[in-house]
């Protein structure tokens, strides 16, 4: 079982929104979706401020999890696509958004977005997801795929940590999870009893991110925030001119 399938079967809402006080199934569903509504309101506020994307036909969420943002993107676009690596997460998204008729779901275990046509998505967004892609080469490949599928005058908004303090780089609890799981302790026991999760965090330096974009693309804005542990996060907003 993959890490994200283990999380989806043991403590999916915490896997999506990892607040320390919400471990071991402590999320209330209403509160979980209220947080998602706030995040999407912030994205839509940026859209109004930046005046991008120019069209609102198709939006795509990379790493949609249980769909806490999808439902709030749905009223603003003709079609919304949710993509996730986990079958279990997509099953939850379909369950929780059963009444939303313009949402399309895809399980994607490939290190690309070949299921999506070139220049077909007006708004691409991903929130605290790329950091969990374990290989930098795959993180970069997905950013390149965002470039490929975004329409001219579209908008991509992606979050990535650009700096981790030493204590965060060690990721001792994730390593302990991996060790205990390897010797036979079940994922459910490790998550629900010991509070250990296999969640991985990998940063990419800001200058390396910017180097991925050629002169077809324009950086519209950077939203930089440093959390209480010293992790520096940036959400980048790019459009494509041609």
C-alpha positions in Angstrom: 0.0 0.0 0.0 1.4 3.4 -0.9 1.8 6.1 1.7 -1.2 8.1 0.4 -3.4 5.1 0.2 -2.4 4.3 3.8 -3.3 7.9 4.8 -6.6 7.8 2.9 -7.7 4.7 4.8 -6.4 5.7 8.2 -6.7 9.5 8.7 -7.4 11.2 5.4 -8.5 14.6 6.5 -5.4 15.1 8.6 -3.3 13.9 5.6 -4.9 16.7 3.6 -4.8 19.4 6.3 -2.1 18.6 8.8 -2.9 20.7 11.9 -1.3 19.2 15.0 -4.5 19.3 16.9 -6.4 17.3 14.2 -4.4 14.1 14.3 -6.2 10.8 14.8 -9.4 11.8 13.1 -10.1 14.9 15.1 -11.3 17.0 12.1 -15.0 17.7 12.1 -16.2 17.6 8.5 -17.9 21.0 8.6 -14.8 22.7 9.9 -12.6 20.9 7.4 -14.7 22.3 4.5 -14.9 25.7 6.1 -11.1 25.9 6.0 -11.2 24.9 2.3 -13.8 27.6 1.6 -11.4 30.2 3.1 -8.5 29.0 0.9 -10.6 29.1 -2.2 -11.9 32.6 -1.3 -8.3 33.7 -1.1 -7.5 32.2 -4.5 -10.6 33.9 -6.0 -9.6 37.2 -4.5 -6.2 36.9 -6.2 -7.9 36.1 -9.5 -10.0 39.3 -9.2 -6.9 41.4 -8.2 -4.6 40.0 -10.9 -7.4 39.9 -13.6 -6.3 36.4 -14.7 -7.3 34.0 -16.0 -9.0 35.8 -18.8 -11.4 32.9 -19.4 -13.1 30.7 -16.7 -13.9 27.6 -18.6 -11.8 24.9 -16.9 -10.0 24.8 -13.5 -7.8 22.0 -12.3 -6.7 21.2 -8.8 -3.5 19.1 -8.6 -3.7 17.0 -5.4 -7.4 17.5 -4.7 -7.6 15.0 -1.8 -11.1 14.7 -0.5 -12.2 17.8 -2.5 -12.3 20.5 0.2 -11.4 23.1 -2.5 -13.1 21.6 -5.5 -16.6 22.3 -4.3 -15.8 26.0 -3.8 -14.1 26.3 -7.2 -17.1 24.7 -8.8 -19.4 27.7 -9.0 -16.7 29.9 -10.7 -15.9 27.6 -13.7 -17.8 25.7 -16.3 -15.8 22.5 -15.4 -13.4 21.7 -12.5 -11.0 18.8 -12.7 -9.7 17.1 -9.5 -6.5 15.0 -9.8 -5.0 12.9 -7.1 -2.5 10.1 -6.8 -4.7 8.2 -4.3 -7.8 6.0 -5.3 -9.0 6.4 -1.7 -8.8 10.2 -1.8 -10.7 10.4 -5.1 -13.4 8.0 -3.7 -13.8 10.4 -0.8 -13.9 13.4 -3.1 -16.7 11.8 -5.2 -18.6 11.0 -2.0 -18.4 14.4 -0.5 -19.1 16.3 -3.8 -21.8 13.9 -5.1 -24.2 16.8 -5.8 -21.6 18.9 -7.8 -22.3 18.0 -11.4 -19.4 20.0 -13.1 -16.5 18.3 -11.3 -14.5 15.6 -13.1 -12.1 13.3 -11.2 -8.9 11.5 -12.2 -6.6 9.2 -10.3 -3.1 9.9 -11.7 -0.2 7.8 -10.6 2.1 8.9 -13.4 4.9 11.6 -13.0 3.1 13.7 -15.6 -0.3 15.0 -16.6 -0.6 13.3 -20.0 -4.4 12.8 -19.3 -4.8 16.5 -19.8 -4.6 18.2 -23.3 -2.2 21.0 -24.1 -3.4 24.6 -23.5 -6.8 23.4 -22.1 -6.9 24.6 -18.5 -7.6 28.3 -17.6 -6.8 28.0 -13.9 -4.4 25.5 -12.3 -4.0 25.5 -8.6 -2.3 23.4 -6.0 -2.1 24.0 -2.2 0.5 22.3 0.0 0.8 19.4 -2.4 4.0 19.7 -4.5 6.1 19.6 -1.3 4.9 16.0 -0.8 6.1 14.8 -4.2 9.2 12.7 -3.1 11.6 13.4 -6.0 12.7 16.9 -7.1 12.7 15.7 -10.7 9.0 14.9 -10.4 8.2 18.2 -8.7 9.8 20.0 -11.6 8.1 17.7 -14.1 4.7 18.6 -12.7 5.5 22.3 -12.8 6.5 21.9 -16.5 3.2 20.1 -17.1 1.3 23.0 -15.5 3.0 25.2 -18.2 2.0 22.8 -20.9 -1.7 22.5 -20.0 -2.3 26.2 -19.1 -4.1 28.3 -21.7 -2.7 31.5 -23.0 -3.7 34.3 -20.5 -4.5 31.5 -18.0 -3.3 31.4 -14.4 -1.3 28.9 -12.4 -1.0 29.2 -8.6 1.2 26.7 -6.9 2.6 26.6 -3.4 6.0 25.2 -2.6 8.4 25.6 0.4 11.6 27.3 -0.7 13.5 26.9 2.6 13.5 24.3 5.4 15.3 24.8 8.7 17.7 21.9 9.6 15.3 20.5 12.2 12.6 20.2 9.5 15.0 18.7 7.0 15.7 15.7 9.3 12.0 14.7 9.3 12.7 12.3 12.1 9.1 11.3 12.7 8.6 10.3 9.0 11.8 8.3 9.2 10.6 6.5 12.4 7.3 5.7 10.7 9.2 4.2 7.7 11.4 2.1 10.0 8.5 0.7 12.1 6.3 0.1 9.1 9.2 -1.8 7.4 9.5 -4.1 10.4 5.8 -4.9 10.5 3.8 -2.3 12.4 0.6 -1.4 10.5 0.0 2.0 9.0 -3.2 2.4 11.1 -1.4 1.6 14.3 1.4 4.0 13.6 -0.9 6.9 12.6 -3.8 6.4 15.0 -1.9 5.1 18.1 1.5 6.7 17.8 0.7 9.8 15.8 3.4 9.0 13.2 2.7 9.8 9.5 4.7 9.2 6.3 4.2 12.7 5.1 7.2 14.0 3.2 8.3 17.6 2.7 10.7 18.6 0.0 11.5 22.3 -0.8 12.8 23.8 -4.0 14.8 27.1 -3.8 13.0 30.2 -5.2 15.7 30.9 -7.8 15.4 27.3 -9.1 11.7 27.7 -9.4 12.1 30.9 -11.4 14.6 29.3 -13.7 11.9 26.8 -14.9 10.0 29.6 -16.7 11.0 31.0 -20.1 9.9 34.4 -21.5 6.5 33.0 -22.6 5.5 33.3 -18.9 5.0 36.2 -16.6 5.3 36.1 -12.8 2.4 38.1 -11.6 2.8 37.8 -7.9 4.5 35.9 -5.1 2.8 35.3 -1.7 5.7 34.6 0.7 5.0 33.4 4.3 7.2 31.9 7.0 5.4 29.5 9.4 6.1 29.2 13.1 8.7 26.5 12.6 10.7 28.7 10.2 9.7 27.0 6.9 9.5 29.6 4.2 6.6 29.0 1.7 5.8 30.8 -1.5 2.7 30.6 -3.6 3.7 31.6 -7.2 1.2 33.1 -9.6 2.2 32.9 -13.3 0.4 33.6 -16.6 1.4 32.6 -20.1 1.6 35.3 -22.8 1.9 33.0 -25.8 
